[in-house]
Amino acid sequence: MNEMKNKFKTLINKLTIYKYKILNEPTLKQEILLRLALKEKGFNLQKLKIKCDHDLGLNYVNEIKLEIKYPESFFNKASSLIPENKNVNFYFNGNMDESGEREQLLKPFQKLSKSVIISSNQGRVIAKKGKFNKEYFKDLASAKFGLCPHQSDWPGTKKYMWTYRFIESCFVCAIPVVFKSTPLGAVFINGFYFVWDNEVISDWEKIYKDISKHAENNRLLAKERFCLTKKECSDIKNSFL
């Protein structure tokens, strides 16, 4: 029964992708978020030349290079969900296909107390990619650490690996946990406070006590890096001149 349901969902998703392509609408979350961010800042998308390099985690708007961008409204809504006291230790919600080996990477954390690990493909549903998922962000915000395992079968350039989950963890002051066997790119994580999976697993309470004070720095840096800045908006406007 579950196999039939999964096949049906896969078929529906393929049909949705086909529909979006026919309508010439983006299906990549990276571009969907970027377009929403630009629209919030008052840009007419019809007048912009938009290109996304998913491999390197870069966007180009009128040839101006940008990092991954979220709508500022997403950042504000996510930040508003941060509780005074976090009651979950580790949190993950996402795809756990065998080929990506995430299930194996997350196994040690499943054994720990107050660890929430959810296998879900909801993030890959096209119709949901441009919507703020309040339930997801609320659950992530309740966690001290956000688990950020990349996929071992990532076809892109390994040294530039990046993930939405790292950014979203920073938005809600959950310290990102990066995995040694699928490390994120040095440029992507530069300036952020994070911990390695093999180090945090054995002494997470002490580590969190030492590093939790940096969670707010992560949040503010994430806004600066992954939401459109005034300068970036100005540069895009000047590109019309």
C-alpha positions as CSV (number, residue, x, y, z in Angstrom):
1,M,0.0,0.0,0.0
2,N,2.8,2.5,0.9
3,E,4.6,1.6,-2.3
4,M,1.5,2.4,-4.3
5,K,1.1,5.7,-2.5
6,N,4.7,6.7,-3.1
7,K,4.4,5.8,-6.8
8,F,1.2,7.9,-7.0
9,K,2.9,10.9,-5.3
10,T,5.9,10.6,-7.7
11,L,3.5,10.6,-10.6
12,I,1.7,13.7,-9.3
13,N,5.0,15.5,-8.8
14,K,6.1,14.7,-12.3
15,L,2.9,16.0,-13.7
16,T,3.2,19.1,-11.6
17,I,6.7,19.7,-12.9
18,Y,5.5,19.3,-16.5
19,K,2.7,21.8,-15.8
20,Y,5.1,24.4,-14.4
21,K,7.4,24.0,-17.4
22,I,4.5,24.5,-19.8
23,L,3.6,27.7,-17.9
24,N,7.3,28.7,-17.8
25,E,7.3,28.9,-14.0
26,P,10.4,27.9,-11.9
27,T,10.4,24.5,-10.2
28,L,13.7,25.0,-8.3
29,K,13.3,26.1,-4.7
30,Q,16.4,28.3,-5.1
31,E,14.8,30.3,-7.9
32,I,11.3,30.4,-6.3
33,L,12.7,31.9,-3.1
34,L,14.9,34.4,-5.0
35,R,11.9,35.6,-7.1
36,L,9.8,36.0,-3.9
37,A,12.6,37.9,-2.2
38,L,12.9,40.3,-5.3
39,K,9.1,40.7,-5.5
40,E,9.0,41.7,-1.8
41,K,11.5,44.4,-2.5
42,G,9.3,45.8,-5.2
43,F,11.1,44.5,-8.3
44,N,9.2,43.8,-11.5
45,L,10.4,40.2,-12.3
46,Q,9.6,40.7,-16.0
47,K,12.4,43.2,-16.3
48,L,15.0,41.0,-14.6
49,K,17.3,38.5,-16.1
50,I,17.5,35.7,-13.5
51,K,19.9,32.8,-13.5
52,C,20.5,30.2,-10.7
53,D,23.6,28.0,-10.4
54,H,22.3,25.2,-8.0
55,D,25.7,23.5,-8.0
56,L,27.6,26.5,-6.6
57,G,24.7,27.9,-4.6
58,L,24.8,31.2,-6.5
59,N,22.2,33.5,-8.1
60,Y,22.6,36.1,-10.9
61,V,20.2,39.0,-11.3
62,N,21.0,41.2,-14.3
63,E,24.5,39.6,-14.1
64,I,24.9,40.7,-10.4
65,K,26.1,37.7,-8.4
66,L,24.2,36.9,-5.2
67,E,24.2,34.0,-2.7
68,I,21.1,32.0,-1.9
69,K,18.3,34.4,-1.0
70,Y,15.2,34.0,1.1
71,P,12.3,36.5,1.3
72,E,12.9,38.8,4.3
73,S,9.4,37.9,5.4
74,F,10.5,34.3,5.9
75,F,13.4,35.4,8.1
76,N,11.1,37.6,10.2
77,K,8.4,34.9,10.6
78,A,11.0,32.3,11.5
79,S,12.7,34.5,14.0
80,S,9.3,35.2,15.7
81,L,9.0,31.5,16.4
82,I,12.1,31.2,18.6
83,P,11.0,30.1,22.1
84,E,12.5,31.4,25.3
85,N,13.5,27.8,26.2
86,K,14.3,25.2,23.6
87,N,12.9,21.7,24.6
88,V,14.4,19.6,21.7
89,N,18.1,18.7,21.5
90,F,18.5,17.7,17.9
91,Y,16.1,18.2,14.9
92,F,16.0,17.0,11.3
93,N,13.1,16.9,8.9
94,G,13.7,16.0,5.3
95,N,14.5,13.5,2.6
96,M,16.1,10.2,3.7
97,D,16.5,8.2,0.5
98,E,18.9,5.4,0.7
99,S,21.2,6.8,-2.0
100,G,21.8,9.9,0.1
101,E,22.8,7.8,3.1
102,R,21.2,10.4,5.5
103,E,19.5,7.6,7.5
104,Q,22.9,6.2,8.3
105,L,24.4,9.6,9.1
106,L,21.5,10.4,11.5
107,K,21.4,7.0,13.2
108,P,23.7,8.0,16.2
109,F,21.4,11.0,16.9
110,Q,18.2,8.9,16.8
111,K,19.5,7.2,20.0
112,L,19.8,10.5,21.9
113,S,17.1,11.9,24.2
114,K,14.9,14.6,22.9
115,S,16.1,14.0,19.4
116,V,13.5,14.5,16.6
117,I,14.3,13.0,13.2
118,I,11.5,13.0,10.6
119,S,11.7,11.4,7.2
120,S,9.7,13.6,4.8
121,N,9.6,14.6,1.1
122,Q,7.4,17.6,1.7
123,G,10.2,20.0,0.9
124,R,10.4,18.6,-2.6
125,V,6.7,19.3,-3.4
126,I,6.9,22.1,-5.9
127,A,3.6,23.8,-4.8
128,K,5.0,24.1,-1.2
129,K,8.5,25.4,-2.1
130,G,7.4,29.1,-2.1
131,K,5.3,28.9,1.0
132,F,6.4,29.6,4.6
133,N,6.1,26.4,6.5
134,K,5.2,27.6,10.0
135,E,5.0,24.1,11.5
136,Y,8.4,23.2,10.2
137,F,10.1,26.4,11.4
138,K,8.4,26.2,14.8
139,D,9.7,22.7,15.3
140,L,13.2,23.6,14.2
141,A,13.1,26.7,16.4
142,S,12.4,24.5,19.4
143,A,15.8,22.7,18.9
144,K,19.2,23.5,20.3
145,F,20.9,21.9,17.3
146,G,19.8,21.7,13.7
147,L,21.1,18.6,11.9
148,C,22.5,19.4,8.5
149,P,23.6,16.2,6.7
150,H,24.2,16.7,3.0
151,Q,23.5,13.8,0.6
152,S,26.5,11.5,-0.2
153,D,25.3,11.1,-3.8
154,W,25.3,14.9,-4.4
155,P,26.2,15.2,-8.2
156,G,27.6,18.7,-7.8
157,T,31.1,20.0,-6.9
158,K,31.8,18.7,-3.4
159,K,33.8,21.7,-2.2
160,Y,30.8,24.0,-2.8
161,M,28.2,21.9,-1.1
162,W,25.5,23.9,0.6
163,T,22.0,23.3,2.1
164,Y,18.9,25.2,2.9
165,R,18.8,23.5,6.3
166,F,21.9,25.2,7.5
167,I,20.4,28.6,6.7
168,E,17.1,27.8,8.2
169,S,18.8,26.5,11.4
170,C,20.6,29.8,11.7
171,F,17.3,31.8,11.2
172,V,15.9,30.2,14.3
173,C,19.0,30.1,16.5
174,A,19.5,26.3,16.2
175,I,23.2,25.6,16.1
176,P,24.0,23.8,12.8
177,V,25.5,20.4,13.0
178,V,27.7,19.7,9.9
179,F,28.7,16.1,9.0
180,K,32.3,15.2,8.4
181,S,31.5,12.7,5.7
182,T,29.4,15.2,3.7
183,P,31.0,18.6,4.7
184,L,29.5,21.8,3.5
185,G,31.7,24.2,1.5
186,A,34.1,26.4,3.4
187,V,32.8,29.6,1.6
188,F,29.2,28.7,2.4
189,I,29.7,28.2,6.1
190,N,32.3,31.0,6.5
191,G,31.7,33.2,9.6
192,F,29.1,31.0,11.1
193,Y,29.3,29.0,14.4
194,F,28.6,25.3,13.9
195,V,29.7,22.0,15.3
196,W,30.8,18.7,13.7
197,D,28.7,15.6,14.1
198,N,31.4,13.4,15.5
199,E,32.4,16.0,18.1
200,V,28.9,17.1,19.4
201,I,27.5,13.5,19.7
202,S,29.7,12.7,22.8
203,D,29.5,15.9,24.8
204,W,26.6,17.9,23.3
205,E,25.5,19.5,26.6
206,K,28.8,21.1,27.4
207,I,29.3,22.1,23.8
208,Y,25.9,23.8,23.7
209,K,26.6,25.6,26.9
210,D,29.8,27.0,25.4
211,I,28.4,27.9,21.9
212,S,24.7,28.8,22.4
213,K,25.7,32.4,23.0
214,H,26.7,32.6,19.4
215,A,23.3,31.5,18.0
216,E,22.2,35.1,17.8
217,N,25.3,36.0,15.8
218,N,24.4,33.2,13.4
219,R,20.8,34.6,13.1
220,L,22.0,38.1,12.2
221,L,24.7,36.9,9.8
222,A,22.2,34.7,8.1
223,K,19.9,37.6,7.5
224,E,22.8,39.7,6.1
225,R,24.0,36.8,3.8
226,F,20.8,35.2,2.8
227,C,18.2,38.0,2.5
228,L,18.5,40.9,0.0
229,T,20.5,43.8,1.4
230,K,20.0,47.5,0.7
231,K,23.3,47.5,-1.3
232,E,22.2,44.5,-3.4
233,C,18.9,46.0,-4.1
234,S,20.6,49.3,-5.1
235,D,23.0,47.4,-7.4
236,I,20.1,45.7,-9.1
237,K,18.3,49.0,-9.6
238,N,21.5,50.6,-11.0
239,S,21.8,47.7,-13.4
240,F,18.9,49.2,-15.4
241,L,20.7,52.5,-15.9
